Structures are given as structure tokens and as C-alpha cells.
Amino acid sequence: MSSSVEFHDRMLSLGLARVSEAAALASAKLIGRGDEKAADQAAVDAMRTQLNRLDIQGVVVIGEGERDEAPMLYIGEEVGSGSGPAVDIALDPLEGTTLTAKDMPNALAVIAMGPRGSMLHAPDVYMDKLAIGPDFRQGVVTLDMSPSERVSALASVKGCSTEDITVCVLERDRHNDMIGELRQTGAAIRLITDGDVAGVMHCAEPEKTGIDMYMGSGGAPEGVLAAAALKCMGGQMFGKLLFRNEDEKDRAKKAGITNFDRVYTRDDMVTEDVIFAATGVTDGSLVPGIRREVGYLTAETILMRSKTGSVRRMTYRNPTS
């Protein structure tokens, strides 16, 4: 499927915001109810319905999983009305299913859209990730550096002590050694239980979130989504795919990846201008969660365009009856 229709990011951006809003609102009734699968399914159903109302020829390149694992919004699924521009879509209808089920902070509904061929088709494997905010020269920190070297380098450029640096890390046993090394630098560590797209995004607004750097391994698909967000917000990101077995390498080959040692920059993962929308499900540092009042649900969405660097925050008060 191809299209000669131009990708008008400005025209599509408000439609994209409606997509993330729909997913967040649908999962809202399951916040704190302890059912991760039901919360995720509600978000998926709502996001797909709303996507199919857009005049796009969309293909899901980052989605809920391979076709045999995910009945809807699977990788390769075609969405949209079938008219309009050909686009790549990266999405996570509910980033933080556990956070939602337990009513913990920073659950989001997130989606990014760009011209066809603009996003890395990342296989469902781990990615070693490193991200910092905007306004730093390229190469200040790299994946080749040790965790402590990254903290020292960033502190040096910022003109502050390593004790003034805060690093966001996903709380997993595999990160214990890295956390131990970071502690020795005196840096503060913000441990998160889930939701590393939000974790990376926090680096782009350190004055608001208090986060200077993100590091550690997590899902590669989420890495591409985070790169799309940073493409809009500003900031640097690096990612390297991690493979645990030959099956995972075969998955990468199917996605067209041949260099297993490549370090991807933000602009390698997202090569053209994109639009990005994230709606808060539970309260977070970036956007508030869904708020309830009698007869209404209120959602807040952050909508961004990398082409202009614009960031729009929108509040949607939706009658529940």
C-alpha cells in the first residue's frame, strides 16, 4: 500500500490527541482495580476504534506484539480509513498496565505517527538505553561509558557536583550492579517500577521532573516510542539491542536488522518529523491522570510536533452519561 498524499502533521495532530485520550479514558474505570489485562484491553479497543476514524493509511510498526500474540494493534496491522497519507504508527495504548492496576504514578496512553518508513521496526527484545535532555553537545554521554563516567561527564558539562545529578532507572534485578555503581558517585536515583517511555521523557523537562538522565535496559519497542517523544521535546537518546538467544536474533532479522551491534541514536530510531501524543491515566510528573467528578471524566494530553518543536497541553472534560 502506498500513498502520494503528503503527511500533514499539523492537520493530523489533533486527531492523534483524540486517539490517546480515548485509550486513557477507556482504561480509567479500571484504575486501582487490580486487573492489568482488562485495563490494557479497554485501552487497546478504544485506541483502535479511534485510529480507524482517521483518514490515514496507517501501519502499526510498534504495537502490542506479533500478530499471533496480539489480536489487535499487532505489528503490521493496517489502521485508518485507507485514504490519506501512508504513515507509520508506534503506540502503547496503556504504558504501565501494572501502574494502572495498582493506581501508581505515571501510567500513560501514548502514540506517535510519522511518514511511512520513518520509524525503526524494533523487534520485541531488550534495548540498552541512555537519554539526557536538550541543550547538550553531542557525545557528552555515550553507551560506551560506564554508568559512573556518564554521571561525571554530565555533571561536568552542567557545572555541578555528581551529587546534583538524578538518574532514572527501571527497578529490576538486572540493574543492581549499575545502581550500586551509580550510588558510589553520590547521584540520586529515581527508581520506577514500570513505564520507561515516561522515564525517558522525564529527561527532556528536568526543571519539572527533577530527572537529568535515564539509563538501563527495557523493551526495544518502548525505546522507539521514547525516541519519538524526545524528537519532539528535544534531548539525546542512544539504544543498542540486546539479544538473549538466537530466536531473538531471528526476530530482529525479520524486522530487517542485520547489524546486531549497532548503537542507534534518537534520529536513527525516528528518521523524519513525527507527531506524538500522551494522555495521563494516573497522575504523573509530565501530565495529570484522569480526574473524576460527578458526571464527568477529565483527561490531560500533551501533544507535540517535532517539525515545529511545539508542545500543546490540552484538557478534555468528557461527560460520562
Phi, psi and chi 1 to 4 in degrees:
 res  aa     phi    psi   chi1   chi2   chi3   chi4
   1 MET       -  126.8 -175.9  169.4   63.9      -
   2 SER  -133.3  163.6   62.3      -      -      -
   3 SER  -147.4  139.3  169.7      -      -      -
   4 SER   -95.4    0.9   58.5      -      -      -
   5 VAL   -74.1  131.5 -178.6      -      -      -
   6 GLU   -70.5  147.1 -170.6  179.8  -16.2      -
   7 PHE   -80.0  101.7  175.2   64.6      -      -
   8 HIS   -93.1   92.0  -72.9  -66.4      -      -
   9 ASP   -61.6  -35.4   63.3  -32.4      -      -
  10 ARG   -64.9  -42.3 -175.6  168.9  174.5  -90.2
  11 MET   -69.5  -32.2  -58.3  -59.9  -70.5      -
  12 LEU   -87.8  -14.9  -74.8  165.7      -      -
  13 SER   -64.1  -43.1   58.9      -      -      -
  14 LEU   -67.3  -34.3  -71.1  175.6      -      -
  15 GLY   -63.1  -37.9      -      -      -      -
  16 LEU   -66.6  -37.8 -159.9   71.5      -      -
  17 ALA   -61.4  -38.4      -      -      -      -
  18 ARG   -63.4  -32.3  -72.5 -168.0  177.3   97.6
  19 VAL   -66.5  -48.8  173.4      -      -      -
  20 SER   -69.2  -35.1   63.2      -      -      -
  21 GLU   -60.0  -45.0  -80.5  172.7   -4.2      -
  22 ALA   -61.0  -42.3      -      -      -      -
  23 ALA   -65.2  -43.0      -      -      -      -
  24 ALA   -65.5  -44.4      -      -      -      -
  25 LEU   -64.6  -37.0  -72.6  165.0      -      -
  26 ALA   -66.6  -35.2      -      -      -      -
  27 SER   -83.0  -11.7   59.2      -      -      -
  28 ALA   -59.2  -36.5      -      -      -      -
  29 LYS   -69.5   -9.7   61.8 -177.7  178.8  -69.6
  30 LEU  -107.8    6.2  -70.2  149.0      -      -
  31 ILE   -62.6  126.8  -65.7  170.7      -      -
  32 GLY    75.4   10.5      -      -      -      -
  33 ARG   -95.2   -2.1  -59.0  -56.2 -165.6  -87.2
  34 GLY    78.3    8.9      -      -      -      -
  35 ASP  -118.2   91.9 -166.8  -24.4      -      -
  36 GLU   -62.0  -45.0  -64.1  179.1   24.1      -
  37 LYS   -64.0  -42.0  -74.2 -172.8  176.6  177.5
  38 ALA   -66.4  -39.2      -      -      -      -
  39 ALA   -64.3  -43.7      -      -      -      -
  40 ASP   -65.1  -43.2 -169.8   46.8      -      -
  41 GLN   -63.4  -40.2 -168.1   62.7   56.2      -
  42 ALA   -62.0  -42.0      -      -      -      -
  43 ALA   -66.9  -42.6      -      -      -      -
  44 VAL   -60.7  -49.2  168.4      -      -      -
  45 ASP   -58.4  -46.4  -68.5  -16.4      -      -
  46 ALA   -67.7  -40.5      -      -      -      -
  47 MET   -65.4  -41.5 -177.8  170.3  -85.9      -
  48 ARG   -66.1  -44.0 -174.6  171.8 -173.7 -100.0
  49 THR   -58.0  -44.9  -62.5      -      -      -
  50 GLN   -70.5  -38.3 -159.0   66.7   36.1      -
  51 LEU   -60.1  -39.8  -95.1  174.9      -      -
  52 ASN   -71.3   -7.7  -76.6  -28.2      -      -
  53 ARG   -88.0  -12.0  -69.2  176.0  179.6  160.7
  54 LEU   -82.0  143.3  -64.0 -178.2      -      -
  55 ASP   -82.9   78.9  -78.1  -27.7      -      -
  56 ILE  -140.5  158.4   54.6  170.7      -      -
  57 GLN  -105.8   86.0  -61.8  175.8   49.5      -
  58 GLY   -97.6  144.9      -      -      -      -
  59 VAL  -126.3  129.1  171.6      -      -      -
  60 VAL   -77.3  113.6  176.3      -      -      -
  61 VAL  -100.8  -26.0  -62.8      -      -      -
  62 ILE  -126.2  113.5  -59.8  -68.3      -      -
  63 GLY  -142.7 -149.5      -      -      -      -
  64 GLU   -78.7   -8.3  -72.5  -72.8  -82.6      -
  65 GLY   140.0 -174.8      -      -      -      -
  66 GLU   -66.5  161.0  -53.9  -68.9  -20.0      -
  67 ARG   -57.6  -37.8 -175.8  170.3 -171.6  165.9
  68 ASP   -76.2  -11.7   56.6  -10.6      -      -
  69 GLU  -101.0  -24.4  -61.3  168.1    5.3      -
  70 ALA  -129.6  117.8      -      -      -      -
  71 PRO   -69.3  -25.6   23.4  -31.9      -      -
  72 MET  -138.3  148.4  -72.4 -157.2  -54.9      -
  73 LEU    55.7   38.7  -64.1  179.0      -      -
  74 TYR   -78.9  161.7   56.6   83.2      -      -
  75 ILE   -63.8  126.3  -63.5  164.9      -      -
  76 GLY    97.3   -9.7      -      -      -      -
  77 GLU   -66.7  139.4 -177.6  173.2   -9.3      -
  78 GLU   -93.0  132.1  -64.2 -179.7    0.6      -
  79 VAL  -133.1  164.6  -67.3      -      -      -
  80 GLY   101.4  177.8      -      -      -      -
  81 SER   -76.1  -16.4   69.1      -      -      -
  82 GLY    94.0   -6.9      -      -      -      -
  83 SER  -112.6  166.1   62.3      -      -      -
  84 GLY    92.8 -169.1      -      -      -      -
  85 PRO   -71.5  152.2   26.6  -34.3      -      -
  86 ALA   -82.3  124.0      -      -      -      -
  87 VAL  -134.1  153.2  -62.7      -      -      -
  88 ASP   -92.8  142.3  -81.7   -4.0      -      -
  89 ILE  -129.0  129.7  -65.4  167.9      -      -
  90 ALA  -115.5  132.7      -      -      -      -
  91 LEU  -150.3  155.6   53.2   83.2      -      -
  92 ASP  -143.4   98.4 -165.7  -22.5      -      -
  93 PRO   -55.6  -31.1  -25.0   35.2      -      -
  94 LEU  -144.7   94.4 -173.0   54.7      -      -
  95 GLU   -85.2  100.7 -147.7 -113.2  -22.6      -
  96 GLY   111.2   56.7      -      -      -      -
  97 THR   -63.9  -39.8   53.0      -      -      -
  98 THR   -65.8  -40.9  -56.4      -      -      -
  99 LEU   -59.8  -40.2  -59.8  177.4      -      -
 100 THR   -67.1  -48.3  -56.8      -      -      -
 101 ALA   -60.5  -32.6      -      -      -      -
 102 LYS   -99.7    2.3  -65.0 -178.5  177.1 -179.8
 103 ASP    54.3   51.7 -164.4    4.8      -      -
 104 MET  -106.9  161.5  -66.0  168.8   68.8      -
 105 PRO   -68.0  158.3  -18.2   30.3      -      -
 106 ASN    75.2   24.1  -71.8  -45.4      -      -
 107 ALA   -78.8  136.2      -      -      -      -
 108 LEU  -136.4  154.0  -62.4  168.3      -      -
 109 ALA  -103.3  121.8      -      -      -      -
 110 VAL  -129.4  145.9  -65.6      -      -      -
 111 ILE  -154.2  142.3 -175.4  165.0      -      -
 112 ALA  -130.1  148.6      -      -      -      -
 113 MET  -139.6  137.8 -177.2 -171.1  -66.1      -
 114 GLY  -148.8  173.6      -      -      -      -
 115 PRO   -58.9  154.1  -18.8   30.2      -      -
 116 ARG   -54.4  131.3 -178.5   65.4   48.2   81.5
 117 GLY    87.3    8.5      -      -      -      -
 118 SER   -91.7  -11.1   59.2      -      -      -
 119 MET  -121.3  142.2  -63.3 -175.1 -158.7      -
 120 LEU   -63.5  129.9  175.6   69.1      -      -
 121 HIS   -82.5   81.1  -68.0 -137.5      -      -
 122 ALA   -77.2  128.7      -      -      -      -
 123 PRO   -71.2  164.2   27.6  -34.0      -      -
 124 ASP   -80.6   71.3 -166.9    9.5      -      -
 125 VAL  -130.1  179.8  -60.0      -      -      -
 126 TYR   -80.0  155.9  -80.2  130.8      -      -
 127 MET  -133.5  132.9  175.5 -174.7  -82.0      -
 128 ASP   -79.8  122.8 -170.2   15.2      -      -
 129 LYS  -120.8  148.1  -56.2  172.5 -168.9  177.0
 130 LEU  -146.9  129.5  173.4   62.6      -      -
 131 ALA  -144.6  144.0      -      -      -      -
 132 ILE  -135.3  171.4   56.6  173.3      -      -
 133 GLY   -80.6 -173.3      -      -      -      -
 134 PRO   -75.1  172.8   25.4  -30.2      -      -
 135 ASP    73.4   20.5  -55.2  -37.4      -      -
 136 PHE  -113.0  148.0  -64.5  109.0      -      -
 137 ARG   -67.5  153.8   62.8  171.5  173.6   79.2
 138 GLN   -62.4  142.5  -76.8  -65.5  -37.7      -
 139 GLY    85.5    6.9      -      -      -      -
 140 VAL   -58.7  -45.5  168.0      -      -      -
 141 VAL  -127.6  150.4  -66.0      -      -      -
 142 THR  -139.9  163.2   68.3      -      -      -
 143 LEU   -69.1  -21.3  -82.2  178.8      -      -
 144 ASP   -71.0  -23.4  -68.3  -26.1      -      -
 145 MET   -72.8  153.8  -67.6  177.4  173.8      -
 146 SER   -75.0  161.3   67.9      -      -      -
 147 PRO   -53.6  -42.2  -29.1   36.0      -      -
 148 SER   -69.3  -35.5   56.7      -      -      -
 149 GLU   -64.1  -36.7  -73.6  171.3  -20.7      -
 150 ARG   -64.2  -43.9  -64.8  168.6 -170.5  166.6
 151 VAL   -63.1  -45.2  170.6      -      -      -
 152 SER   -63.0  -42.2  -63.3      -      -      -
 153 ALA   -64.5  -42.7      -      -      -      -
 154 LEU   -69.0  -40.3 -170.6   60.4      -      -
 155 ALA   -62.1  -40.3      -      -      -      -
 156 SER   -61.6  -46.1  176.0      -      -      -
 157 VAL   -68.0  -35.2  169.3      -      -      -
 158 LYS   -79.5  -12.7  -69.4 -171.3   69.4  169.6
 159 GLY    70.9   37.0      -      -      -      -
 160 CYS  -134.2  176.6   66.0      -      -      -
 161 SER   -80.0  155.0  162.6      -      -      -
 162 THR   -61.1  -24.0   53.0      -      -      -
 163 GLU   -71.2  -14.3  -65.7 -179.1   -0.7      -
 164 ASP   -92.1    0.2  -63.2  -39.4      -      -
 165 ILE   -94.6  136.0  -61.4  -66.0      -      -
 166 THR  -117.8  127.9  -60.4      -      -      -
 167 VAL  -113.0  132.9 -175.6      -      -      -
 168 CYS   -94.1  129.7 -175.4      -      -      -
 169 VAL  -137.9  138.2  177.3      -      -      -
 170 LEU   -72.2  128.4 -161.9   58.0      -      -
 171 GLU   -78.7   96.6 -171.3  172.9   16.1      -
 172 ARG  -139.6  150.9  -62.8  -70.6 -175.6  -88.2
 173 ASP   -58.3  -33.0  -72.5  -14.9      -      -
 174 ARG   -65.0  -14.5   62.6  179.6 -179.7  -89.2
 175 HIS   -99.5    4.6  -69.4  147.9      -      -
 176 ASN   -58.7  -44.1  -74.5  -13.6      -      -
 177 ASP   -64.2  -42.0  -70.6  -15.0      -      -
 178 MET   -63.6  -42.2 -178.5  178.3   75.4      -
 179 ILE   -63.2  -40.7  -70.6  167.8      -      -
 180 GLY   -60.8  -42.1      -      -      -      -
 181 GLU   -66.6  -41.1 -175.7  177.3  -25.9      -
 182 LEU   -64.3  -38.9  -71.7  171.2      -      -
 183 ARG   -59.7  -34.9  -65.9 -112.1 -173.9 -106.4
 184 GLN   -68.0  -20.7  -68.2 -170.2  -24.9      -
 185 THR   -80.3  -13.7   69.0      -      -      -
 186 GLY    89.8   -3.0      -      -      -      -
 187 ALA   -66.7  150.9      -      -      -      -
 188 ALA   -83.7  147.9      -      -      -      -
 189 ILE  -123.0  123.7  -59.2  173.5      -      -
 190 ARG   -96.5  105.0  175.5   89.8   55.8   88.6
 191 LEU   -85.6  132.3  -70.3  171.2      -      -
 192 ILE  -119.1  145.8   56.0  173.2      -      -
 193 THR   -84.9  -29.3   57.0      -      -      -
 194 ASP  -157.3  173.5  -67.1  -82.8      -      -
 195 GLY    81.5   59.6      -      -      -      -
 196 ASP   -82.2   -7.5   66.4  -10.1      -      -
 197 VAL   -65.4  -48.3  174.5      -      -      -
 198 ALA   -61.2  -38.3      -      -      -      -
 199 GLY   -57.7  -45.3      -      -      -      -
 200 VAL   -68.2  -42.8  171.2      -      -      -
 201 MET   -59.2  -31.2  -70.9  172.7   68.7      -
 202 HIS   -58.8  -29.3  -75.2  152.0      -      -
 203 CYS   -64.3  -27.9  -61.6      -      -      -
 204 ALA   -75.3  -18.1      -      -      -      -
 205 GLU  -131.0   62.3  -64.7 -173.7  -23.4      -
 206 PRO   -60.7  -30.5   19.7  -30.9      -      -
 207 GLU   -68.1  -23.8   65.7  -72.2  -19.4      -
 208 LYS   -94.3  -39.1 -178.9  177.2  -69.2 -173.5
 209 THR   -99.0  -21.7   63.8      -      -      -
 210 GLY    80.1    7.0      -      -      -      -
 211 ILE  -102.4  127.7  -57.6  -67.8      -      -
 212 ASP   -97.9  -30.1  -61.6  -68.3      -      -
 213 MET  -153.1  147.1 -178.8  162.1   27.4      -
 214 TYR  -118.2  138.0  179.8   90.8      -      -
 215 MET  -151.8  156.2   69.0  173.4   84.0      -
 216 GLY   127.6  174.3      -      -      -      -
 217 SER  -100.2  144.7   60.7      -      -      -
 218 GLY  -160.3 -171.5      -      -      -      -
 219 GLY   -62.0  135.1      -      -      -      -
 220 ALA   -64.7  -40.9      -      -      -      -
 221 PRO   -57.8  -41.0  -26.6   36.5      -      -
 222 GLU   -64.3  -28.8  -70.7   83.2   -2.2      -
 223 GLY   -62.6  -40.4      -      -      -      -
 224 VAL   -67.8  -41.2  176.6      -      -      -
 225 LEU   -60.5  -43.6 -101.3  172.3      -      -
 226 ALA   -64.6  -38.2      -      -      -      -
 227 ALA   -63.4  -37.6      -      -      -      -
 228 ALA   -63.6  -39.9      -      -      -      -
 229 ALA   -64.8  -45.0      -      -      -      -
 230 LEU   -68.5  -28.2  -77.7 -161.7      -      -
 231 LYS   -59.9  -33.5 -174.7  112.5  173.9  167.3
 232 CYS   -85.4  -40.1  -61.0      -      -      -
 233 MET   -87.4  -21.3  -58.0  175.2   84.8      -
 234 GLY    94.8  150.7      -      -      -      -
 235 GLY   129.0  164.2      -      -      -      -
 236 GLN  -110.6  145.5  -61.9  176.6   35.6      -
 237 MET  -145.7  142.5 -177.2  173.4  173.7      -
 238 PHE  -130.9  142.5  -53.2   92.1      -      -
 239 GLY  -144.1  142.3      -      -      -      -
 240 LYS  -133.5  127.3 -177.7 -179.9  179.1 -177.8
 241 LEU   -67.8  140.4  -61.3  176.9      -      -
 242 LEU  -116.3  130.8  -56.9  172.8      -      -
 243 PHE  -118.6  131.2  -58.0  100.1      -      -
 244 ARG   -96.6  -19.1  -67.5  172.6  -66.0 -177.5
 245 ASN  -160.9  176.6   49.9   50.7      -      -
 246 GLU   -67.9  -31.1  -72.4  -56.7  -46.3      -
 247 ASP   -59.6  -40.8  175.9   56.8      -      -
 248 GLU   -68.8  -34.3  -68.8 -167.6  -13.5      -
 249 LYS   -67.9  -36.7  -72.3 -174.9  176.5  179.4
 250 ASP   -62.8  -38.1  -72.3  -19.7      -      -
 251 ARG   -61.7  -40.3 -117.5 -174.4  -95.3  176.8
 252 ALA   -66.4  -40.0      -      -      -      -
 253 LYS   -61.4  -39.8  -73.4  175.1 -172.8  171.7
 254 LYS   -63.0  -29.6  -76.6  179.7 -172.5  169.7
 255 ALA   -84.0    2.6      -      -      -      -
 256 GLY    89.0   14.2      -      -      -      -
 257 ILE   -96.8  125.3  -67.3  165.7      -      -
 258 THR  -115.9  -28.4   52.3      -      -      -
 259 ASN   -94.7  100.8 -178.6   -5.2      -      -
 260 PHE   -76.6  -10.9  -64.2  150.0      -      -
 261 ASP  -104.2    4.3  -63.7  -43.2      -      -
 262 ARG   -66.7  137.7  179.3  174.4  176.9 -178.8
 263 VAL   -97.5  119.1  173.3      -      -      -
 264 TYR   -92.5  132.0  -65.1   89.8      -      -
 265 THR   -86.2  173.2   64.9      -      -      -
 266 ARG   -53.8  -44.7 -179.4 -162.8   74.6 -177.6
 267 ASP   -79.8  -10.6  -66.8  -18.3      -      -
 268 ASP   -78.3  -35.7  -68.4  -30.1      -      -
 269 MET   -77.6  -31.9  -71.3 -173.8  -98.0      -
 270 VAL  -133.4  101.6 -178.3      -      -      -
 271 THR   -88.5  -17.8   58.9      -      -      -
 272 GLU  -129.0  172.8  -64.0 -174.6   52.4      -
 273 ASP   -63.9  139.5  -79.2  -44.3      -      -
 274 VAL  -132.4  167.3  -67.1      -      -      -
 275 ILE  -117.4  150.1   47.6  179.6      -      -
 276 PHE  -142.1  134.7 -178.8   96.0      -      -
 277 ALA  -131.4  136.9      -      -      -      -
 278 ALA  -137.0  127.4      -      -      -      -
 279 THR  -113.3  132.5  -56.9      -      -      -
 280 GLY   -70.7  133.8      -      -      -      -
 281 VAL  -100.7  -55.1  176.3      -      -      -
 282 THR  -110.2  160.3   58.1      -      -      -
 283 ASP   -57.8  139.7  -82.7  -22.1      -      -
 284 GLY  -146.9  177.5      -      -      -      -
 285 SER   -72.3  -26.4  -44.6      -      -      -
 286 LEU   -91.6  -46.8  -68.2  163.7      -      -
 287 VAL  -140.8  146.9  -79.8      -      -      -
 288 PRO   -67.6  159.6  -11.2   23.1      -      -
 289 GLY   -83.7 -176.7      -      -      -      -
 290 ILE   -63.0  130.3  -57.7  -67.3      -      -
 291 ARG  -109.2  136.5  -65.1 -169.5  -62.5  -79.7
 292 ARG  -106.4  139.1  -60.5  171.0 -178.7  -85.3
 293 GLU  -144.4  167.9   55.3 -173.0  -62.8      -
 294 VAL   -59.0  118.8  177.3      -      -      -
 295 GLY    84.9   -3.8      -      -      -      -
 296 TYR  -141.5  150.5  -68.2   92.9      -      -
 297 LEU  -121.4  136.3  -73.4  175.2      -      -
 298 THR  -118.4  128.5  -60.7      -      -      -
 299 ALA  -117.6  145.9      -      -      -      -
 300 GLU  -118.6  133.1 -176.0  158.8  -34.5      -
 301 THR  -123.6  139.5  -61.6      -      -      -
 302 ILE  -104.2  123.7 -178.6  169.1      -      -
 303 LEU  -121.2  125.8  175.1   63.9      -      -
 304 MET  -133.3  147.7  -54.8 -176.5  -72.3      -
 305 ARG  -125.7  122.1  -64.1  166.1   58.6 -152.4
 306 SER   -70.0  -27.6   66.3      -      -      -
 307 LYS   -60.5  -40.8 -171.2  174.7 -175.2  177.7
 308 THR  -107.8  -13.0   57.9      -      -      -
 309 GLY    73.8   13.9      -      -      -      -
 310 SER   -77.9  142.7   63.2      -      -      -
 311 VAL  -127.3  119.4  177.4      -      -      -
 312 ARG  -117.1  132.5  175.4  176.1  -75.3  161.7
 313 ARG  -110.5  127.8  -69.4  178.5  177.6  -88.0
 314 MET  -126.4  136.9  -58.8 -173.9  -58.7      -
 315 THR  -108.4  129.4  -56.5      -      -      -
 316 TYR  -121.1  111.7  176.2   46.6      -      -
 317 ARG   -98.9  114.4 -169.3  166.4 -178.7 -104.9
 318 ASN  -115.4  120.7 -178.0   48.3      -      -
 319 PRO   -63.6  137.7  -19.1   30.7      -      -
 320 THR   -90.0  -13.0   53.2      -      -      -
 321 SER   -91.4      -   55.1      -      -      -
